[in-house]
Amino acid sequence: METLKFKTNIKCGGCIATVTPSMNNLKGVEKWEVDTANPDKILTVQAQNDLSPELIISTLKEKGYQAEKL
């Protein structure tokens, strides 16, 4: 298990609701959350070791959000 962190532009609960189905369906993601109180809107993902950060970035991009691995 590894923890991946991303700077995002996910700003509110509505944004989180938009990405929830896609994030929940990603194979290898155990748990995820977005700290919308943080100025960088940090997405923290608990994932299996073989999950590619690029997959998370592309999944968010498909929903109209940006993510940058920290």
CHARMM-style PDB file with segment names, atoms N, HN, CA, C and O in Angstrom:
ATOM      1  N   MET     1       0.851  -1.174   0.000  1.00  0.00      PROA
ATOM      2  CA  MET     1       0.000   0.000   0.000  1.00  0.00      PROA
ATOM      3  C   MET     1       0.894   1.235   0.000  1.00  0.00      PROA
ATOM      4  O   MET     1       1.902   1.295   0.704  1.00  0.00      PROA
ATOM      5  N   GLU     2       0.504   2.207  -0.798  1.00  0.00      PROA
ATOM      6  HN  GLU     2      -0.315   2.158  -1.370  1.00  0.00      PROA
ATOM      7  CA  GLU     2       1.241   3.458  -0.812  1.00  0.00      PROA
ATOM      8  C   GLU     2       0.272   4.622  -0.763  1.00  0.00      PROA
ATOM      9  O   GLU     2      -0.906   4.481  -1.090  1.00  0.00      PROA
ATOM     10  N   THR     3       0.781   5.776  -0.349  1.00  0.00      PROA
ATOM     11  HN  THR     3       1.738   5.891  -0.083  1.00  0.00      PROA
ATOM     12  CA  THR     3      -0.009   6.996  -0.304  1.00  0.00      PROA
ATOM     13  C   THR     3       0.489   7.927  -1.393  1.00  0.00      PROA
ATOM     14  O   THR     3       1.674   8.254  -1.458  1.00  0.00      PROA
ATOM     15  N   LEU     4      -0.434   8.350  -2.247  1.00  0.00      PROA
ATOM     16  HN  LEU     4      -1.397   8.084  -2.193  1.00  0.00      PROA
ATOM     17  CA  LEU     4      -0.122   9.296  -3.312  1.00  0.00      PROA
ATOM     18  C   LEU     4      -0.808  10.613  -2.992  1.00  0.00      PROA
ATOM     19  O   LEU     4      -1.947  10.629  -2.525  1.00  0.00      PROA
ATOM     20  N   LYS     5      -0.114  11.718  -3.244  1.00  0.00      PROA
ATOM     21  HN  LYS     5       0.811  11.705  -3.623  1.00  0.00      PROA
ATOM     22  CA  LYS     5      -0.691  13.041  -2.994  1.00  0.00      PROA
ATOM     23  C   LYS     5      -0.610  13.865  -4.266  1.00  0.00      PROA
ATOM     24  O   LYS     5       0.370  13.814  -5.008  1.00  0.00      PROA
ATOM     25  N   PHE     6      -1.681  14.633  -4.496  1.00  0.00      PROA
ATOM     26  HN  PHE     6      -2.478  14.674  -3.893  1.00  0.00      PROA
ATOM     27  CA  PHE     6      -1.781  15.455  -5.689  1.00  0.00      PROA
ATOM     28  C   PHE     6      -2.313  16.834  -5.331  1.00  0.00      PROA
ATOM     29  O   PHE     6      -3.196  16.968  -4.485  1.00  0.00      PROA
ATOM     30  N   LYS     7      -1.773  17.849  -5.977  1.00  0.00      PROA
ATOM     31  HN  LYS     7      -1.055  17.740  -6.664  1.00  0.00      PROA
ATOM     32  CA  LYS     7      -2.337  19.192  -5.928  1.00  0.00      PROA
ATOM     33  C   LYS     7      -3.425  19.222  -6.995  1.00  0.00      PROA
ATOM     34  O   LYS     7      -3.180  18.838  -8.139  1.00  0.00      PROA
ATOM     35  N   THR     8      -4.632  19.678  -6.629  1.00  0.00      PROA
ATOM     36  HN  THR     8      -4.831  19.989  -5.699  1.00  0.00      PROA
ATOM     37  CA  THR     8      -5.749  19.660  -7.576  1.00  0.00      PROA
ATOM     38  C   THR     8      -6.470  21.007  -7.601  1.00  0.00      PROA
ATOM     39  O   THR     8      -6.123  21.931  -6.865  1.00  0.00      PROA
ATOM     40  N   ASN     9      -7.476  21.093  -8.461  1.00  0.00      PROA
ATOM     41  HN  ASN     9      -7.758  20.343  -9.058  1.00  0.00      PROA
ATOM     42  CA  ASN     9      -8.377  22.247  -8.461  1.00  0.00      PROA
ATOM     43  C   ASN     9      -9.799  21.803  -8.101  1.00  0.00      PROA
ATOM     44  O   ASN     9     -10.777  22.392  -8.562  1.00  0.00      PROA
ATOM     45  N   ILE    10      -9.900  20.766  -7.279  1.00  0.00      PROA
ATOM     46  HN  ILE    10      -9.105  20.288  -6.905  1.00  0.00      PROA
ATOM     47  CA  ILE    10     -11.190  20.286  -6.767  1.00  0.00      PROA
ATOM     48  C   ILE    10     -11.532  21.161  -5.562  1.00  0.00      PROA
ATOM     49  O   ILE    10     -10.910  21.035  -4.506  1.00  0.00      PROA
ATOM     50  N   LYS    11     -12.518  22.048  -5.716  1.00  0.00      PROA
ATOM     51  HN  LYS    11     -13.023  22.150  -6.573  1.00  0.00      PROA
ATOM     52  CA  LYS    11     -12.725  23.117  -4.743  1.00  0.00      PROA
ATOM     53  C   LYS    11     -13.824  22.896  -3.716  1.00  0.00      PROA
ATOM     54  O   LYS    11     -13.794  23.499  -2.644  1.00  0.00      PROA
ATOM     55  N   CYS    12     -14.809  22.029  -4.029  1.00  0.00      PROA
ATOM     56  HN  CYS    12     -14.834  21.539  -4.901  1.00  0.00      PROA
ATOM     57  CA  CYS    12     -15.980  21.970  -3.152  1.00  0.00      PROA
ATOM     58  C   CYS    12     -16.607  20.577  -3.162  1.00  0.00      PROA
ATOM     59  O   CYS    12     -16.151  19.675  -3.864  1.00  0.00      PROA
ATOM     60  N   GLY    13     -17.646  20.428  -2.378  1.00  0.00      PROA
ATOM     61  HN  GLY    13     -18.017  21.160  -1.807  1.00  0.00      PROA
ATOM     62  CA  GLY    13     -18.353  19.160  -2.310  1.00  0.00      PROA
ATOM     63  C   GLY    13     -18.956  18.746  -3.639  1.00  0.00      PROA
ATOM     64  O   GLY    13     -19.012  17.558  -3.957  1.00  0.00      PROA
ATOM     65  N   GLY    14     -19.406  19.718  -4.415  1.00  0.00      PROA
ATOM     66  HN  GLY    14     -19.360  20.683  -4.157  1.00  0.00      PROA
ATOM     67  CA  GLY    14     -19.952  19.414  -5.737  1.00  0.00      PROA
ATOM     68  C   GLY    14     -18.893  18.845  -6.660  1.00  0.00      PROA
ATOM     69  O   GLY    14     -19.151  17.922  -7.432  1.00  0.00      PROA
ATOM     70  N   CYS    15     -17.693  19.410  -6.570  1.00  0.00      PROA
ATOM     71  HN  CYS    15     -17.483  20.161  -5.943  1.00  0.00      PROA
ATOM     72  CA  CYS    15     -16.571  18.900  -7.369  1.00  0.00      PROA
ATOM     73  C   CYS    15     -16.240  17.469  -6.948  1.00  0.00      PROA
ATOM     74  O   CYS    15     -16.007  16.601  -7.789  1.00  0.00      PROA
ATOM     75  N   ILE    16     -16.223  17.239  -5.651  1.00  0.00      PROA
ATOM     76  HN  ILE    16     -16.412  17.943  -4.968  1.00  0.00      PROA
ATOM     77  CA  ILE    16     -15.930  15.899  -5.139  1.00  0.00      PROA
ATOM     78  C   ILE    16     -16.991  14.915  -5.629  1.00  0.00      PROA
ATOM     79  O   ILE    16     -16.668  13.793  -6.018  1.00  0.00      PROA
ATOM     80  N   ALA    17     -18.252  15.336  -5.609  1.00  0.00      PROA
ATOM     81  HN  ALA    17     -18.514  16.247  -5.293  1.00  0.00      PROA
ATOM     82  CA  ALA    17     -19.332  14.466  -6.082  1.00  0.00      PROA
ATOM     83  C   ALA    17     -19.153  14.118  -7.558  1.00  0.00      PROA
ATOM     84  O   ALA    17     -19.493  13.014  -7.983  1.00  0.00      PROA
ATOM     85  N   THR    18     -18.623  15.054  -8.336  1.00  0.00      PROA
ATOM     86  HN  THR    18     -18.347  15.951  -7.991  1.00  0.00      PROA
ATOM     87  CA  THR    18     -18.406  14.815  -9.763  1.00  0.00      PROA
ATOM     88  C   THR    18     -17.366  13.725 -10.000  1.00  0.00      PROA
ATOM     89  O   THR    18     -17.533  12.895 -10.894  1.00  0.00      PROA
ATOM     90  N   VAL    19     -16.299  13.721  -9.211  1.00  0.00      PROA
ATOM     91  HN  VAL    19     -16.163  14.395  -8.485  1.00  0.00      PROA
ATOM     92  CA  VAL    19     -15.214  12.758  -9.435  1.00  0.00      PROA
ATOM     93  C   VAL    19     -15.391  11.449  -8.660  1.00  0.00      PROA
ATOM     94  O   VAL    19     -14.698  10.471  -8.941  1.00  0.00      PROA
ATOM     95  N   THR    20     -16.303  11.418  -7.697  1.00  0.00      PROA
ATOM     96  HN  THR    20     -16.865  12.213  -7.468  1.00  0.00      PROA
ATOM     97  CA  THR    20     -16.460  10.241  -6.841  1.00  0.00      PROA
ATOM     98  C   THR    20     -16.691   8.940  -7.609  1.00  0.00      PROA
ATOM     99  O   THR    20     -15.987   7.965  -7.342  1.00  0.00      PROA
ATOM    100  N   PRO    21     -17.640   8.870  -8.550  1.00  0.00      PROA
ATOM    101  CA  PRO    21     -17.837   7.582  -9.240  1.00  0.00      PROA
ATOM    102  C   PRO    21     -16.570   7.092  -9.948  1.00  0.00      PROA
ATOM    103  O   PRO    21     -16.246   5.906  -9.894  1.00  0.00      PROA
ATOM    104  N   SER    22     -15.867   7.994 -10.601  1.00  0.00      PROA
ATOM    105  HN  SER    22     -16.131   8.958 -10.645  1.00  0.00      PROA
ATOM    106  CA  SER    22     -14.652   7.600 -11.327  1.00  0.00      PROA
ATOM    107  C   SER    22     -13.545   7.168 -10.376  1.00  0.00      PROA
ATOM    108  O   SER    22     -12.869   6.170 -10.625  1.00  0.00      PROA
ATOM    109  N   MET    23     -13.354   7.909  -9.292  1.00  0.00      PROA
ATOM    110  HN  MET    23     -13.903   8.720  -9.090  1.00  0.00      PROA
ATOM    111  CA  MET    23     -12.308   7.555  -8.331  1.00  0.00      PROA
ATOM    112  C   MET    23     -12.639   6.235  -7.641  1.00  0.00      PROA
ATOM    113  O   MET    23     -11.752   5.411  -7.417  1.00  0.00      PROA
ATOM    114  N   ASN    24     -13.900   6.032  -7.307  1.00  0.00      PROA
ATOM    115  HN  ASN    24     -14.621   6.701  -7.489  1.00  0.00      PROA
ATOM    116  CA  ASN    24     -14.296   4.793  -6.631  1.00  0.00      PROA
ATOM    117  C   ASN    24     -14.154   3.576  -7.536  1.00  0.00      PROA
ATOM    118  O   ASN    24     -13.986   2.458  -7.050  1.00  0.00      PROA
ATOM    119  N   ASN    25     -14.221   3.784  -8.840  1.00  0.00      PROA
ATOM    120  HN  ASN    25     -14.358   4.692  -9.235  1.00  0.00      PROA
ATOM    121  CA  ASN    25     -14.122   2.671  -9.786  1.00  0.00      PROA
ATOM    122  C   ASN    25     -12.696   2.368 -10.226  1.00  0.00      PROA
ATOM    123  O   ASN    25     -12.471   1.396 -10.946  1.00  0.00      PROA
ATOM    124  N   LEU    26     -11.731   3.179  -9.808  1.00  0.00      PROA
ATOM    125  HN  LEU    26     -11.914   3.969  -9.222  1.00  0.00      PROA
ATOM    126  CA  LEU    26     -10.340   2.922 -10.198  1.00  0.00      PROA
ATOM    127  C   LEU    26      -9.821   1.688  -9.471  1.00  0.00      PROA
ATOM    128  O   LEU    26      -9.835   1.628  -8.241  1.00  0.00      PROA
ATOM    129  N   LYS    27      -9.371   0.721 -10.231  1.00  0.00      PROA
ATOM    130  HN  LYS    27      -9.360   0.770 -11.230  1.00  0.00      PROA
ATOM    131  CA  LYS    27      -8.817  -0.499  -9.643  1.00  0.00      PROA
ATOM    132  C   LYS    27      -7.517  -0.155  -8.920  1.00  0.00      PROA
ATOM    133  O   LYS    27      -6.630   0.479  -9.491  1.00  0.00      PROA
ATOM    134  N   GLY    28      -7.411  -0.572  -7.678  1.00  0.00      PROA
ATOM    135  HN  GLY    28      -8.132  -1.088  -7.214  1.00  0.00      PROA
ATOM    136  CA  GLY    28      -6.211  -0.328  -6.897  1.00  0.00      PROA
ATOM    137  C   GLY    28      -6.356   0.792  -5.885  1.00  0.00      PROA
ATOM    138  O   GLY    28      -5.517   0.926  -4.995  1.00  0.00      PROA
ATOM    139  N   VAL    29      -7.403   1.604  -6.001  1.00  0.00      PROA
ATOM    140  HN  VAL    29      -8.085   1.496  -6.725  1.00  0.00      PROA
ATOM    141  CA  VAL    29      -7.638   2.680  -5.034  1.00  0.00      PROA
ATOM    142  C   VAL    29      -8.402   2.097  -3.852  1.00  0.00      PROA
ATOM    143  O   VAL    29      -9.498   1.560  -4.012  1.00  0.00      PROA
ATOM    144  N   GLU    30      -7.811   2.208  -2.663  1.00  0.00      PROA
ATOM    145  HN  GLU    30      -6.921   2.644  -2.533  1.00  0.00      PROA
ATOM    146  CA  GLU    30      -8.444   1.696  -1.450  1.00  0.00      PROA
ATOM    147  C   GLU    30      -9.280   2.784  -0.776  1.00  0.00      PROA
ATOM    148  O   GLU    30     -10.385   2.527  -0.298  1.00  0.00      PROA
ATOM    149  N   LYS    31      -8.736   4.002  -0.745  1.00  0.00      PROA
ATOM    150  HN  LYS    31      -7.838   4.211  -1.133  1.00  0.00      PROA
ATOM    151  CA  LYS    31      -9.382   5.119  -0.057  1.00  0.00      PROA
ATOM    152  C   LYS    31      -8.833   6.402  -0.657  1.00  0.00      PROA
ATOM    153  O   LYS    31      -7.673   6.455  -1.065  1.00  0.00      PROA
ATOM    154  N   TRP    32      -9.661   7.433  -0.711  1.00  0.00      PROA
ATOM    155  HN  TRP    32     -10.603   7.390  -0.379  1.00  0.00      PROA
ATOM    156  CA  TRP    32      -9.184   8.726  -1.194  1.00  0.00      PROA
ATOM    157  C   TRP    32      -9.983   9.839  -0.529  1.00  0.00      PROA
ATOM    158  O   TRP    32     -11.119   9.639  -0.098  1.00  0.00      PROA
ATOM    159  N   GLU    33      -9.367  11.015  -0.455  1.00  0.00      PROA
ATOM    160  HN  GLU    33      -8.445  11.178  -0.805  1.00  0.00      PROA
ATOM    161  CA  GLU    33     -10.047  12.186   0.096  1.00  0.00      PROA
ATOM    162  C   GLU    33      -9.383  13.446  -0.430  1.00  0.00      PROA
ATOM    163  O   GLU    33      -8.208  13.441  -0.798  1.00  0.00      PROA
ATOM    164  N   VAL    34     -10.156  14.526  -0.459  1.00  0.00      PROA
ATOM    165  HN  VAL    34     -11.110  14.529  -0.160  1.00  0.00      PROA
ATOM    166  CA  VAL    34      -9.639  15.822  -0.896  1.00  0.00      PROA
ATOM    167  C   VAL    34      -9.753  16.781   0.275  1.00  0.00      PROA
ATOM    168  O   VAL    34     -10.815  16.903   0.885  1.00  0.00      PROA
ATOM    169  N   ASP    35      -8.656  17.464   0.587  1.00  0.00      PROA
ATOM    170  HN  ASP    35      -7.793  17.365   0.091  1.00  0.00      PROA
ATOM    171  CA  ASP    35      -8.648  18.490   1.629  1.00  0.00      PROA
ATOM    172  C   ASP    35      -8.963  19.825   0.957  1.00  0.00      PROA
ATOM    173  O   ASP    35      -8.059  20.525   0.498  1.00  0.00      PROA
ATOM    174  N   THR    36     -10.253  20.175   0.903  1.00  0.00      PROA
ATOM    175  HN  THR    36     -10.987  19.607   1.276  1.00  0.00      PROA
ATOM    176  CA  THR    36     -10.649  21.417   0.235  1.00  0.00      PROA
ATOM    177  C   THR    36     -10.299  22.649   1.064  1.00  0.00      PROA
ATOM    178  O   THR    36     -10.346  23.766   0.549  1.00  0.00      PROA
ATOM    179  N   ALA    37      -9.950  22.467   2.337  1.00  0.00      PROA
ATOM    180  HN  ALA    37      -9.912  21.560   2.755  1.00  0.00      PROA
ATOM    181  CA  ALA    37      -9.535  23.596   3.165  1.00  0.00      PROA
ATOM    182  C   ALA    37      -8.097  24.007   2.863  1.00  0.00      PROA
ATOM    183  O   ALA    37      -7.714  25.148   3.122  1.00  0.00      PROA
ATOM    184  N   ASN    38      -7.308  23.101   2.325  1.00  0.00      PROA
ATOM    185  HN  ASN    38      -7.620  22.174   2.115  1.00  0.00      PROA
ATOM    186  CA  ASN    38      -5.924  23.394   1.957  1.00  0.00      PROA
ATOM    187  C   ASN    38      -5.930  24.239   0.684  1.00  0.00      PROA
ATOM    188  O   ASN    38      -6.679  23.938  -0.246  1.00  0.00      PROA
ATOM    189  N   PRO    39      -5.111  25.288   0.624  1.00  0.00      PROA
ATOM    190  CA  PRO    39      -5.080  26.131  -0.584  1.00  0.00      PROA
ATOM    191  C   PRO    39      -4.741  25.349  -1.855  1.00  0.00      PROA
ATOM    192  O   PRO    39      -5.148  25.745  -2.948  1.00  0.00      PROA
ATOM    193  N   ASP    40      -4.004  24.246  -1.726  1.00  0.00      PROA
ATOM    194  HN  ASP    40      -3.674  23.924  -0.838  1.00  0.00      PROA
ATOM    195  CA  ASP    40      -3.629  23.435  -2.887  1.00  0.00      PROA
ATOM    196  C   ASP    40      -4.618  22.303  -3.159  1.00  0.00      PROA
ATOM    197  O   ASP    40      -4.399  21.490  -4.057  1.00  0.00      PROA
ATOM    198  N   LYS    41      -5.723  22.246  -2.377  1.00  0.00      PROA
ATOM    199  HN  LYS    41      -5.901  22.906  -1.648  1.00  0.00      PROA
ATOM    200  CA  LYS    41      -6.781  21.240  -2.590  1.00  0.00      PROA
ATOM    201  C   LYS    41      -6.180  19.844  -2.753  1.00  0.00      PROA
ATOM    202  O   LYS    41      -6.347  19.198  -3.788  1.00  0.00      PROA
ATOM    203  N   ILE    42      -5.484  19.395  -1.718  1.00  0.00      PROA
ATOM    204  HN  ILE    42      -5.349  19.920  -0.877  1.00  0.00      PROA
ATOM    205  CA  ILE    42      -4.703  18.162  -1.775  1.00  0.00      PROA
ATOM    206  C   ILE    42      -5.596  16.918  -1.809  1.00  0.00      PROA
ATOM    207  O   ILE    42      -6.435  16.699  -0.935  1.00  0.00      PROA
ATOM    208  N   LEU    43      -5.378  16.116  -2.854  1.00  0.00      PROA
ATOM    209  HN  LEU    43      -4.696  16.294  -3.563  1.00  0.00      PROA
ATOM    210  CA  LEU    43      -6.010  14.807  -2.989  1.00  0.00      PROA
ATOM    211  C   LEU    43      -5.033  13.778  -2.443  1.00  0.00      PROA
ATOM    212  O   LEU    43      -3.899  13.684  -2.913  1.00  0.00      PROA
ATOM    213  N   THR    44      -5.468  13.003  -1.450  1.00  0.00      PROA
ATOM    214  HN  THR    44      -6.389  13.079  -1.069  1.00  0.00      PROA
ATOM    215  CA  THR    44      -4.661  11.929  -0.887  1.00  0.00      PROA
ATOM    216  C   THR    44      -5.313  10.606  -1.268  1.00  0.00      PROA
ATOM    217  O   THR    44      -6.501  10.394  -1.027  1.00  0.00      PROA
ATOM    218  N   VAL    45      -4.523   9.722  -1.864  1.00  0.00      PROA
ATOM    219  HN  VAL    45      -3.558   9.894  -2.060  1.00  0.00      PROA
ATOM    220  CA  VAL    45      -5.033   8.436  -2.330  1.00  0.00      PROA
ATOM    221  C   VAL    45      -4.239   7.318  -1.671  1.00  0.00      PROA
ATOM    222  O   VAL    45      -3.014   7.267  -1.780  1.00  0.00      PROA
ATOM    223  N   GLN    46      -4.947   6.419  -0.984  1.00  0.00      PROA
ATOM    224  HN  GLN    46      -5.942   6.460  -0.896  1.00  0.00      PROA
ATOM    225  CA  GLN    46      -4.346   5.190  -0.478  1.00  0.00      PROA
ATOM    226  C   GLN    46      -4.550   4.152  -1.573  1.00  0.00      PROA
ATOM    227  O   GLN    46      -5.684   3.837  -1.931  1.00  0.00      PROA
ATOM    228  N   ALA    47      -3.455   3.623  -2.103  1.00  0.00      PROA
ATOM    229  HN  ALA    47      -2.533   3.879  -1.812  1.00  0.00      PROA
ATOM    230  CA  ALA    47      -3.562   2.751  -3.270  1.00  0.00      PROA
ATOM    231  C   ALA    47      -2.610   1.574  -3.178  1.00  0.00      PROA
ATOM    232  O   ALA    47      -1.643   1.583  -2.416  1.00  0.00      PROA
ATOM    233  N   GLN    48      -2.912   0.560  -3.978  1.00  0.00      PROA
ATOM    234  HN  GLN    48      -3.698   0.553  -4.597  1.00  0.00      PROA
ATOM    235  CA  GLN    48      -1.994  -0.556  -4.110  1.00  0.00      PROA
ATOM    236  C   GLN    48      -0.744  -0.058  -4.826  1.00  0.00      PROA
ATOM    237  O   GLN    48      -0.795   0.900  -5.598  1.00  0.00      PROA
ATOM    238  N   ASN    49       0.371  -0.717  -4.559  1.00  0.00      PROA
ATOM    239  HN  ASN    49       0.413  -1.495  -3.932  1.00  0.00      PROA
ATOM    240  CA  ASN    49       1.669  -0.248  -5.048  1.00  0.00      PROA
ATOM    241  C   ASN    49       1.783  -0.166  -6.562  1.00  0.00      PROA
ATOM    242  O   ASN    49       2.632   0.566  -7.071  1.00  0.00      PROA
ATOM    243  N   ASP    50       0.952  -0.895  -7.293  1.00  0.00      PROA
ATOM    244  HN  ASP    50       0.262  -1.489  -6.879  1.00  0.00      PROA
ATOM    245  CA  ASP    50       1.090  -0.896  -8.747  1.00  0.00      PROA
ATOM    246  C   ASP    50       0.192   0.124  -9.449  1.00  0.00      PROA
ATOM    247  O   ASP    50       0.116   0.134 -10.678  1.00  0.00      PROA
ATOM    248  N   LEU    51      -0.488   0.982  -8.686  1.00  0.00      PROA
ATOM    249  HN  LEU    51      -0.427   0.974  -7.687  1.00  0.00      PROA
ATOM    250  CA  LEU    51      -1.354   1.992  -9.291  1.00  0.00      PROA
ATOM    251  C   LEU    51      -0.515   3.157  -9.809  1.00  0.00      PROA
ATOM    252  O   LEU    51       0.299   3.721  -9.079  1.00  0.00      PROA
ATOM    253  N   SER    52      -0.718   3.503 -11.050  1.00  0.00      PROA
ATOM    254  HN  SER    52      -1.380   3.045 -11.644  1.00  0.00      PROA
ATOM    255  CA  SER    52       0.031   4.578 -11.690  1.00  0.00      PROA
ATOM    256  C   SER    52      -0.557   5.943 -11.325  1.00  0.00      PROA
ATOM    257  O   SER    52      -1.763   6.149 -11.467  1.00  0.00      PROA
ATOM    258  N   PRO    53       0.276   6.878 -10.858  1.00  0.00      PROA
ATOM    259  CA  PRO    53      -0.213   8.238 -10.598  1.00  0.00      PROA
ATOM    260  C   PRO    53      -0.822   8.868 -11.851  1.00  0.00      PROA
ATOM    261  O   PRO    53      -1.763   9.657 -11.761  1.00  0.00      PROA
ATOM    262  N   GLU    54      -0.285   8.518 -13.014  1.00  0.00      PROA
ATOM    263  HN  GLU    54       0.479   7.877 -13.088  1.00  0.00      PROA
ATOM    264  CA  GLU    54      -0.795   9.070 -14.269  1.00  0.00      PROA
ATOM    265  C   GLU    54      -2.248   8.653 -14.511  1.00  0.00      PROA
ATOM    266  O   GLU    54      -3.013   9.397 -15.123  1.00  0.00      PROA
ATOM    267  N   LEU    55      -2.625   7.470 -14.033  1.00  0.00      PROA
ATOM    268  HN  LEU    55      -2.003   6.865 -13.536  1.00  0.00      PROA
ATOM    269  CA  LEU    55      -4.006   7.015 -14.179  1.00  0.00      PROA
ATOM    270  C   LEU    55      -4.954   7.914 -13.383  1.00  0.00      PROA
ATOM    271  O   LEU    55      -6.035   8.258 -13.861  1.00  0.00      PROA
ATOM    272  N   ILE    56      -4.554   8.288 -12.189  1.00  0.00      PROA
ATOM    273  HN  ILE    56      -3.675   8.009 -11.801  1.00  0.00      PROA
ATOM    274  CA  ILE    56      -5.372   9.185 -11.370  1.00  0.00      PROA
ATOM    275  C   ILE    56      -5.468  10.550 -12.042  1.00  0.00      PROA
ATOM    276  O   ILE    56      -6.550  11.130 -12.124  1.00  0.00      PROA
ATOM    277  N   ILE    57      -4.342  11.060 -12.521  1.00  0.00      PROA
ATOM    278  HN  ILE    57      -3.463  10.589 -12.455  1.00  0.00      PROA
ATOM    279  CA  ILE    57      -4.322  12.363 -13.190  1.00  0.00      PROA
ATOM    280  C   ILE    57      -5.237  12.350 -14.413  1.00  0.00      PROA
ATOM    281  O   ILE    57      -6.014  13.283 -14.614  1.00  0.00      PROA
ATOM    282  N   SER    58      -5.151  11.313 -15.218  1.00  0.00      PROA
ATOM    283  HN  SER    58      -4.520  10.555 -15.055  1.00  0.00      PROA
ATOM    284  CA  SER    58      -5.982  11.254 -16.430  1.00  0.00      PROA
ATOM    285  C   SER    58      -7.460  11.068 -16.089  1.00  0.00      PROA
ATOM    286  O   SER    58      -8.326  11.592 -16.789  1.00  0.00      PROA
ATOM    287  N   THR    59      -7.752  10.333 -15.029  1.00  0.00      PROA
ATOM    288  HN  THR    59      -7.048   9.908 -14.460  1.00  0.00      PROA
ATOM    289  CA  THR    59      -9.140  10.149 -14.601  1.00  0.00      PROA
ATOM    290  C   THR    59      -9.752  11.482 -14.195  1.00  0.00      PROA
ATOM    291  O   THR    59     -10.889  11.781 -14.561  1.00  0.00      PROA
ATOM    292  N   LEU    60      -9.010  12.279 -13.444  1.00  0.00      PROA
ATOM    293  HN  LEU    60      -8.087  12.036 -13.146  1.00  0.00      PROA
ATOM    294  CA  LEU    60      -9.516  13.589 -13.035  1.00  0.00      PROA
ATOM    295  C   LEU    60      -9.639  14.522 -14.234  1.00  0.00      PROA
ATOM    296  O   LEU    60     -10.593  15.294 -14.330  1.00  0.00      PROA
ATOM    297  N   LYS    61      -8.679  14.451 -15.143  1.00  0.00      PROA
ATOM    298  HN  LYS    61      -7.905  13.823 -15.065  1.00  0.00      PROA
ATOM    299  CA  LYS    61      -8.710  15.303 -16.334  1.00  0.00      PROA
ATOM    300  C   LYS    61      -9.958  15.023 -17.167  1.00  0.00      PROA
ATOM    301  O   LYS    61     -10.563  15.949 -17.709  1.00  0.00      PROA
ATOM    302  N   GLU    62     -10.346  13.752 -17.271  1.00  0.00      PROA
ATOM    303  HN  GLU    62      -9.855  13.001 -16.831  1.00  0.00      PROA
ATOM    304  CA  GLU    62     -11.562  13.382 -18.007  1.00  0.00      PROA
ATOM    305  C   GLU    62     -12.803  14.039 -17.418  1.00  0.00      PROA
ATOM    306  O   GLU    62     -13.777  14.283 -18.130  1.00  0.00      PROA
ATOM    307  N   LYS    63     -12.770  14.324 -16.125  1.00  0.00      PROA
ATOM    308  HN  LYS    63     -11.979  14.126 -15.547  1.00  0.00      PROA
ATOM    309  CA  LYS    63     -13.896  14.964 -15.445  1.00  0.00      PROA
ATOM    310  C   LYS    63     -13.756  16.486 -15.399  1.00  0.00      PROA
ATOM    311  O   LYS    63     -14.610  17.174 -14.840  1.00  0.00      PROA
ATOM    312  N   GLY    64     -12.675  17.011 -15.990  1.00  0.00      PROA
ATOM    313  HN  GLY    64     -11.981  16.451 -16.444  1.00  0.00      PROA
ATOM    314  CA  GLY    64     -12.502  18.456 -16.069  1.00  0.00      PROA
ATOM    315  C   GLY    64     -11.661  19.061 -14.959  1.00  0.00      PROA
ATOM    316  O   GLY    64     -11.695  20.274 -14.750  1.00  0.00      PROA
ATOM    317  N   TYR    65     -10.909  18.237 -14.247  1.00  0.00      PROA
ATOM    318  HN  TYR    65     -10.882  17.252 -14.417  1.00  0.00      PROA
ATOM    319  CA  TYR    65     -10.086  18.723 -13.138  1.00  0.00      PROA
ATOM    320  C   TYR    65      -8.615  18.479 -13.411  1.00  0.00      PROA
ATOM    321  O   TYR    65      -8.239  17.573 -14.155  1.00  0.00      PROA
ATOM    322  N   GLN    66      -7.792  19.311 -12.791  1.00  0.00      PROA
ATOM    323  HN  GLN    66      -8.097  20.048 -12.187  1.00  0.00      PROA
ATOM    324  CA  GLN    66      -6.347  19.191 -12.941  1.00  0.00      PROA
ATOM    325  C   GLN    66      -5.777  18.532 -11.693  1.00  0.00      PROA
ATOM    326  O   GLN    66      -6.318  18.674 -10.597  1.00  0.00      PROA
ATOM    327  N   ALA    67      -4.680  17.813 -11.876  1.00  0.00      PROA
ATOM    328  HN  ALA    67      -4.240  17.698 -12.766  1.00  0.00      PROA
ATOM    329  CA  ALA    67      -3.971  17.208 -10.748  1.00  0.00      PROA
ATOM    330  C   ALA    67      -2.489  17.164 -11.077  1.00  0.00      PROA
ATOM    331  O   ALA    67      -2.086  16.886 -12.207  1.00  0.00      PROA
ATOM    332  N   GLU    68      -1.694  17.446 -10.061  1.00  0.00      PROA
ATOM    333  HN  GLU    68      -2.022  17.671  -9.143  1.00  0.00      PROA
ATOM    334  CA  GLU    68      -0.237  17.421 -10.202  1.00  0.00      PROA
ATOM    335  C   GLU    68       0.316  16.613  -9.041  1.00  0.00      PROA
ATOM    336  O   GLU    68       0.045  16.929  -7.883  1.00  0.00      PROA
ATOM    337  N   LYS    69       1.086  15.574  -9.334  1.00  0.00      PROA
ATOM    338  HN  LYS    69       1.306  15.317 -10.275  1.00  0.00      PROA
ATOM    339  CA  LYS    69       1.633  14.724  -8.273  1.00  0.00      PROA
ATOM    340  C   LYS    69       2.608  15.516  -7.418  1.00  0.00      PROA
ATOM    341  O   LYS    69       3.448  16.256  -7.930  1.00  0.00      PROA
ATOM    342  N   LEU    70       2.482  15.349  -6.111  1.00  0.00      PROA
ATOM    343  HN  LEU    70       1.800  14.748  -5.695  1.00  0.00      PROA
ATOM    344  CA  LEU    70       3.401  16.011  -5.168  1.00  0.00      PROA
ATOM    345  C   LEU    70       4.441  15.023  -4.690  1.00  0.00      PROA
ATOM    346  OT1 LEU    70       5.309  15.377  -3.892  1.00  0.00      PROA
TER     347      LEU     70
END
